[in-house]
């Protein structure tokens, strides 16, 4: 389980295809604190550490993960949001994040708002996911509050700290992002809407 509070940005050092799998080597100062089999969220995707080096580590994304997230679009040199799994007893500063991306979304607007930014995203409705005003959403692993909820579209406001310390500063119109919708909202939606 994660909180959506990004610990740091990692830099993609190497991408290696093996069959339909993608091994991702990430340069990060967190590497020295990691162990094999640990879970780390990468742009909100929970992946298992398979190798640890002095200043980098390796995880593997399978084909299903690559098809359902933006990890298949990574290039060497890209920056990725990193968060280690929550420790029992830690503060929950963001919200409950599972590290299971529901679907991707696309940025349709970035507006500067007197020192902050408003990002708008659309997503496909066939998955049955919903947002609500002032509800939680996870974008590329970042826990955020929805400020404008519409059908298959929502906006979030980004403060300068988040803009500077996550990969939000690389998101432009047309950028694909990973979305994890609020787990409570997903259960309520399933109970009221049933299976589609």
NORRA-V776800 format. One record per helix or strand. SS is the DSSP state (alpha for helix, beta for strand). FROM is the first residue (numbers start at 1). LEN is the number of residues. If there is no record, write none. Layout:
BEGIN
ss=SS from=FROM len=LEN
ss=SS from=FROM len=LEN
END
This chain:
BEGIN
ss=beta from=2 len=1
ss=beta from=8 len=11
ss=beta from=21 len=7
ss=alpha from=29 len=5
ss=beta from=39 len=4
ss=beta from=45 len=8
ss=beta from=56 len=6
ss=alpha from=63 len=6
ss=alpha from=71 len=3
ss=beta from=79 len=6
ss=beta from=97 len=1
ss=beta from=103 len=10
ss=beta from=117 len=6
ss=alpha from=125 len=3
ss=beta from=136 len=4
ss=beta from=142 len=9
ss=beta from=153 len=6
ss=alpha from=160 len=6
ss=alpha from=167 len=4
ss=beta from=176 len=6
ss=alpha from=183 len=11
END
